[in-house]
Amino acid sequence: MEKIQFYTNPMSRGRIVHWMLEEVGAPYDAHLLDFNKRQTKDPKYLAINPMGKVPTIVHKGTVVTESAAICAYLADAFPKAGMAPAVDDAARGTFYRWLFFGAGCIEPAIVDKSFSRPQVDRPGMLGYGSFTETFDTLEKALTPGPFLLGSRFSAVDVYMASSLNWAKMTKVLEPKPIFQEYVSRCFDRPAHKRVVEQSKAFEERMKSS
């Protein structure tokens, strides 16, 4: 099986994709890019991802960027892992709904709040409306539990739990039990535990290089 080429930094959104790679059991080579050395702006890397950002994967000659897109791609590329409903399953719509809600609403809301960007007079002009509405909506979606697709853990939980943990780390989100319990439930998976240990090793490798 052809290995996926995975470009990342352990202190970035690359951890989302790292977790997804471990969940699907895909063989991969990790290429660590040091921000301090501006390795993401190296011409060789820019030829792969002109944005000069991580994460990026290359699989069977195809470049995939953007964390949510990579999660969706990997779920489909490795269907035996069961990380997404089948295309002909109605739950596929729910899967897409919350995955893109995470990328299009949750993440921008966190960024705006963390940088104290002023809210606009017309919230409808923003993709997510308002920070409060966005997270109230997510809270309602998580209330039935245990995951966003009910009893089924999926790629959308990889993305959403990672985003909520980031919101907690940046102190932009009130530590409500429903969010904390959801993140803990997701992070308790063996694949995530492996990522935590591997990320420590990645950081050591970068320090010594």
Protein Blocks (a to p, Z undefined) as FASTA:
>chain_A
ZZddddddfkbfklmmmmmmmmnopacddddddfklommmgfklmmmmmnopacdddeeh
iacehjklmmmmmmmmmmmnopaccfklmklmmmmmmmmmmmmmmmmmmmmmmnopacdf
blmlpmnlpaklmmmmmmmmmmnombfnljaccfklmmmmmmmmmmmmnopaccdfklmm
mmmmmmmpmklmmmmmmmmmmmmmmmmZZ
